[in-house]
Amino acid sequence: MTKRIMVVEDNDLNRKLFCDVLRANGFEVEPVADGNLVLQTARDTAPDLIIMDIQLGGISGVDLIEAAKRDRRLAGIPVLAVTAFAAKGDEERIRAAGAEGYLSKPVSIGPFMSAVNALV
């Protein structure tokens, strides 16, 4: 069965790149550009993995990760945080929110796919 990955990224080029790479590797993707739609889309589509940008317009990816982990229907879905936040302590803060994986941008395809495959 094909694994479904929800890609939460408000930058059009990054979202398209992530989705194209995932599709090329045999995954079904559910792109989400609006952070306000993340939780309901996850409930509706039941993805096997959520790739979460941390800097979203109007809402924090960290807050969304925490909210997903509090939601009994979403809590078991692993989250891979992909972010430009790469300062000291950012990875720990993001993982403490519930992210099982963390990559800093710019992202190379090899490490990206390794992180995805480790979580699905």
C-alpha positions in Angstrom: 0.0 0.0 0.0 1.3 3.4 -1.0 2.3 5.6 2.0 0.7 9.1 2.1 2.8 12.1 3.2 1.3 15.5 4.1 3.7 18.3 3.1 3.1 21.5 5.1 5.1 24.3 3.4 3.9 27.8 2.6 6.7 28.5 0.1 5.4 27.4 -3.3 8.8 26.3 -4.7 9.8 24.3 -1.6 6.3 22.6 -1.4 6.5 21.7 -5.1 10.1 20.4 -4.8 9.2 18.2 -1.7 6.1 16.9 -3.4 7.9 16.1 -6.7 10.7 14.3 -4.9 8.3 12.3 -2.8 6.1 11.3 -5.8 9.2 10.3 -7.7 10.0 8.0 -4.8 6.5 6.3 -4.9 4.7 8.3 -2.2 1.3 9.8 -2.4 1.4 13.4 -1.3 -1.1 15.8 0.3 0.3 19.4 -0.1 -0.9 22.0 2.4 0.1 25.7 2.0 -2.1 27.2 4.8 -1.1 26.4 8.3 -4.7 26.9 9.5 -5.7 23.9 7.4 -3.1 21.5 8.8 -5.0 19.8 11.6 -8.2 19.2 9.8 -6.4 18.1 6.6 -4.5 15.6 8.7 -7.7 14.3 10.3 -9.3 14.0 6.8 -6.4 12.3 5.0 -4.8 10.2 7.8 -1.2 10.6 6.5 1.6 8.2 7.4 4.0 11.2 7.9 3.7 14.9 8.2 6.5 17.1 6.9 6.2 20.4 8.7 7.7 23.7 7.9 8.3 25.6 11.1 8.0 29.2 9.8 4.4 29.4 8.4 2.6 32.6 7.8 0.4 33.4 10.8 1.0 30.2 12.7 4.0 28.4 14.2 4.8 24.9 13.0 5.9 24.2 16.6 2.4 25.1 17.8 0.9 22.8 15.1 3.2 19.9 16.1 2.1 20.3 19.7 -1.5 20.5 18.8 -1.3 17.4 16.6 0.4 15.5 19.4 -2.4 16.4 21.8 -5.0 15.2 19.3 -5.7 11.5 19.9 -6.4 11.0 16.1 -3.1 12.6 15.1 -0.8 11.8 18.0 0.6 8.7 16.4 1.6 10.3 13.1 5.3 11.0 12.9 6.4 14.5 12.1 9.5 15.6 10.2 10.3 19.2 10.9 12.0 21.0 8.0 13.1 24.5 8.8 15.4 27.4 8.2 15.6 27.6 12.1 19.1 26.2 12.6 20.3 28.2 15.6 21.6 26.5 18.8 18.7 25.0 20.7 16.2 25.1 17.8 16.3 21.3 17.1 15.9 20.5 20.8 12.9 22.9 21.1 11.3 21.4 17.9 11.8 17.9 19.0 10.5 18.7 22.5 7.3 19.8 20.8 6.9 16.3 19.4 8.8 16.2 16.1 10.4 12.8 15.5 12.7 14.1 12.8 14.5 17.4 12.1 16.2 18.8 9.0 17.5 22.3 8.4 17.1 24.1 5.1 18.5 24.1 2.6 17.7 20.4 2.3 19.6 18.0 0.1 17.5 15.2 -1.5 19.6 12.3 -0.1 19.3 13.3 3.6 15.6 14.3 3.0 14.7 10.9 1.6 16.7 9.1 4.3 14.8 11.0 7.0 11.4 10.3 5.3 12.2 6.6 4.9 13.2 6.3 8.5 9.8 7.6 9.7 7.4 5.9 7.4 
